[in-house]
Amino acid sequence: MRFVPFVVILTALVAAVASPAWAITNGSLDGVDHPEVGALIADKPLGDGTWSYCTGTLISPTVFLTAAHCGERGQKTARVSFSSHYGPGDAVYTGRYVPDERYDDKADPYDMAVVVFDAAVPGIKPATLPAEGMLDRLKADGSLETARFTPVGYGAQAPTKSRHGWKFTYTDTRNQASISFESLSRGWLKLSVNPFKGDGGTCYGDSGGPNFLGGPASDVLVATTISGDDDACKATNYDYRLDTPAARHFLGRFVTLP
């Protein structure tokens, strides 16, 4: 099974003209539902004229959580916008970029990074992190089987196939979807992408973004979007659990954990 990180690969992906209203697959505009979710913003426009390349979540007034594979080797800073639809001139916060030192780009465990700001981001309430072992307890009592999750991100719309390969549309817009549970392992939450269950999904550029437990009103961040098992963003999502000792070891260096 291929394991494809959901980060924009500029030399590999072909961007289409930006016209659809949403990017998360089979989702909808997020609007003001999740102001704590932001985008990593490039220093200059990308090849299609857009700016965002990964997603993340404010988990304290000064700490923004994203994926380690969103950064480059030796990267020291990152720029973040919390605009629901980013445009040049919108507020951007620059902070210190710190990946989990255990992360190896040849493997997927420990795929976490934070952006640490010198001052609090004003007017935004951070997301709530899970208690240790929360998903294990939900699995044990049977409630995880019927749970819904809400992924949020700035990533690509569901791609279309052409003779030149897959085409992706980016709009610098925050979107959300609803998705159902598939399985749970020691470090990963595996979510379904089954349209017959009403599932949406995530795609390139949604990397590092949140998967909230529950519906659109939830702020309980239980896993971050990492990858899927195909190039077309139509198969299963793999999301990094935040309630494990391994994840908490890194997060506890920057925030107070429940």
PyMOL commands that set and color helices and strands:
alter all, ss='L'
color gray80, all
select helices_A, chain A and resi 68-70+134-140+143-146+195-197+245-251
alter helices_A, ss='H'
color red, helices_A
select strands_A, chain A and resi 4-5+14-15+28-29+37-41+52-60+63-66+77-81+93-99+113-116+148-153+160-162+165-168+175-176+179-184+188-191+210-213+221-228+237-241
alter strands_A, ss='S'
color yellow, strands_A
deselect
rebuild
show_as cartoon
